[in-house]
Amino acid sequence: MAQAGRLIRDYDGTWDGISGESIARMRAQNKFKTGLDVARYAARIMRADMAAYDADPANYTQSLGCWHGFIAQQKMISIKKHFGTVKGRYIYLSGWMIAALRSEFGPLPDQSMHEKTSVPALIEEIYTFLRQADARELGMLFRDLDAARAEGDELKAKQIQASIDNHETHVVPIIADIDAGFGNAEATYLLAKKMIEAGACALQIENQVSDEKQCGHQDGKVTVPHEDFIAKIRACRYAFMELGVEDGIIVTRTDSLGAGLTKQIAFSKEAGDLGDQYNSFLDCEEVEGAGNPGDVLINRDGKLVRPKRLPSNLYQFRAGTGEDRCVMDCIASLQNGADLLWIETEKPHIEQIAGMVDRIREVV
């Protein structure tokens, strides 16, 4: 306020109709000037919450699904009114909600068929509404402060000023679903930038084939080899780093438990590398000689085998390998920049997930 007052005086009376206190109040009501300001702030909040949870699992957070800025605003206003704080409450932006409720094509299935630009647009909309909630709440406090001053009630004015000085924003972290990246690594990077610029501090990406994507609980899902997925993880990290959100969070989701197919055979340079491990789960049959015309053959333990290929040109994994592939996916993701994991299951099954997590922790 003092700085604004000095600036007003510098204009030799021509700005005397401008109030320095009003300027200070307006700035307080607009704490976040850009989406990147939001993303950097929210990333710090989320990192601190992650550390608190690691220290004590009782310090968990809750993520609430939203598909409109007004819904997000009213949720956070209600939470703050009821609990006195929004600490530990996030917003989760699910791809299926956007597909079903925000596409200009009308309600769509969860198959990445909606306009990818609708995702950053919704992030920006949500944060516009949350910042509006801040402006509204602070505006009410400013009116109460003016009334207390007019009444000469210094104690009440001091209490209200303390509430203003310690005001907690309604802006909370958004975990934003980028589906399978809506294309290759370059497309993932470009969309990630737009989402971060809109305010997202956390991106969730899954290991399905982008143009074959299915909702997580459905059968018929198709995964990509690890090198393809790792390239998309790195694309998200590059987007965060380029925009100065250095502590941005990447959540990697594995759909391998319900995915019995892969679109391609992984590239392998040597036995035991990621590509070779991925291919080891393929359902294959041993062949004699050079095989048949058009066969795709791989060398497994010194023998030529033919992966089972469907008419759709997709390759089939061996039945019963889903959990092993999930564990491998999670280990590879954590070793290549992921911060959090999501293991997609057809239904909530805590013991099943816990068993996989125990295996992951043995390695990472």
C-alpha positions, 0 to 999 in steps of 0.5 A: 500500500505504501508503494502504491501511495508513493507512486500516486504522489509522483504524479503531482496530484493527477492520480489523487483520485486513486486510493493506494489501499484500494490498489493493495486490496485489488492485488490481494484479491488477485494473488495469482497473475497467471496459470504458471503462478498457480502451477508453481504454487500448487506444485509446492503444496502437493510436494509438501503433502507428499512428504507429509504422507510419506512420514505418516500415511494418516496425512492423506489427501482427497481429490474431488472430480470436477467438470465445470469451474462453478462446481469446483468453486462451490466445492471449495467454498463448502469445504472451507466453510465446513472444515475451516481449510482447504488443506489436503483437498485437491481437484481431479480432472478426469478424462472420462468426465471431459469426454462425457460432459465437455466435448463439443461433439456431445457426450463421448465414451472415454476413448480420447475422442474429445478435443484435447484443447478442452482439457487446458480450457477446463483447467483455466476455467476452474482456476478462474472460478477459484480465484473469483472465490478468493476475490469474493471472500476478501471483498466481504472482509474488506467491507467488514473492515470498513464498517468496523473502522466507521464504528470506531471499533479498533479491536474488531478492525484488528481482528478482521485485518488479521483474517485478511493478512492470513487469508487462505486461498481457494486455489488448490492443486489440480491433478489433470488427466492427459489420457495417453498423451493424445498422440506421440511424445511430441504431441504429449509435450505440446498438450502438457505445456498448455495444461501447465500454462493453464495451472496444472501442477500434476499430470496423469498419463497412462500407458495405453495406445493413444488411438486405441484408448479404452476406459480403465475398467474395460477389456480390450485395452492395448498398451505400448512398450516401455520405451514409448511410454518413457518418452512421454514421461520425459515429454511431460518433464520437459514441459514442466522444466521449460515453463519453470515448474521444476517440482511439477508432479507426474502420475503414471498409470498402468493399464496392464492388468486389464490389457491383453494386447500390445500394438507393437513388439518392443525394440530390444538391443540385448537380452534382459533389457526393457524391450526384451522383458516386455516381449517375454510376456507375449503369447508365442508358439515355437516355429520350425525352420523359417516360418511362414510368409508374413510371419513376425518371429522373435528369438527367445532363448535361442529359439524362433517363436511366433507371437500370436497376432490378431487380424487387427495386427495387435499382438497378444500377451499370455493370459495371467501375466497382468500383475507381473506386467503392472509391477514391471510398468511401475518400476520402469516408470519410477526409475524414469521420472514418475513421482506417483503411481496409479494401478488401474484395476477393474474394481477396487481390490486393496489386497491385490494392489498392496501385493503389487506395491510390495513387489515394487518396493522391493526394487525401487 
